């Protein structure tokens, strides 16, 4: 897998470049991992509903080919785009998503933060009251809000074309979190969004990008 640190980039150019790479690749094309910090942008997934954008104001809203609803990308967030051939890894989409989330969980654990999955809601969440608590989340019972007491620290949305995946995941490191209040993050009204900085964990963007990149390389290595 080739690692490509692309620095600060506008979203639209990166999204079109990912699509072009995926369409042009052949059976021997090496997988790549692009690491990006985006200019402020709201991105809508294929099923994105406009009512989940509460007031974009000065931030552009871009329609994308990935799955999921609306999310925000901006400075201080590590965005990782694995461009991978899934048959080469001998896995299907469900396992691929699991491995992306696992990379985020391991990256957070390297900072002492305990991340959690929520069934049916791709991405990674933390306990707001104690993000360093290692206890498992209690099982949600009928009618209970599955996000009760949680904040979202990482988002995930992918696209698969001809068995090759693109788009990817985003880890909030040290951001201006206000734009998340202008949307229902990933379609969930009132869902708090956090970053490492708001949890009291200080990291630079390059350091977080390197840790996430290392975990993705470990988990997306052909058997």
Secondary structure by P-SEA (a helix, b strand, c coil): ccccccccccaaaaaaaaaaaaaaccccbbbbbbbbbbccbbbbccccccccccccccbbbbbcccccccccccccbbbbbbbcccccccccaaaaaaaaaaaaaaaaaaacbbbbbcccccbbbbcccccccccccccccccccccccbbbcbbbbbccccccccccccccccccaaaaaaccccccccbbbbccccccccccaaaaaaaaaaaaaaaaccc
